[in-house]
Structures are given as structure tokens and as C-alpha cells.
Amino acid sequence: MFQDTPIYSCLIAEHGDVPAQVRGEADRIHRHLAQTMRLPAPQSAPSSGLPHAAPEPGRGRPAAAP
């Protein structure tokens, strides 16, 4: 988009290609996060497969009165 403008070329020469560096770092963080989120859940904690599962009827807090 801005690669053909003189000011962009001047900024790249002075400071480096900051947008490309930011994209590279964002890609690295994204890959790391994706790898981290694929790790299995600890065996000591029961998992229902749902992050916020509602309690089964008859268990947990009583239903609120209407």
C-alpha cells in the first residue's frame, strides 16, 4: 500500500520495517498460543468438554423462584 511512497521508504531506511516486524511477532505469538491451547487438560480436574457447563437438574443451587 505505502511501499511506493518516498516517506515510507525513508522511514524503513531509518527505523527498519516495523510493520513487518510486528506481523512476524504477532504470527509467533499466535502459533505459541495455538500450541498452548492444544495441551490436554490436567488429569486431576474432571472435564465435561464444555468450559462453563450448567449444573445438572437437581444438583447445585436450587432454582430461583419466579
C-alpha positions, 0 to 999 in steps of 0.5 A: 500500500505505502511501499511506493511512497518516498516517506515510507521508504525513508522511514524503513531506511531509518527505523527498519520495517516495523510493520513487518516486524510486528506481523512476524511477532504477532504470527509467533505469538499466535502459533505459541498460543495455538500450541498452548491451547492444544495441551490436554487438560490436567488429569486431576480436574474432571472435564465435561468438554464444555468450559462453563457447563450448567449444573445438572437438574437437581444438583447445585443451587436450587432454582430461583423462584419466579 
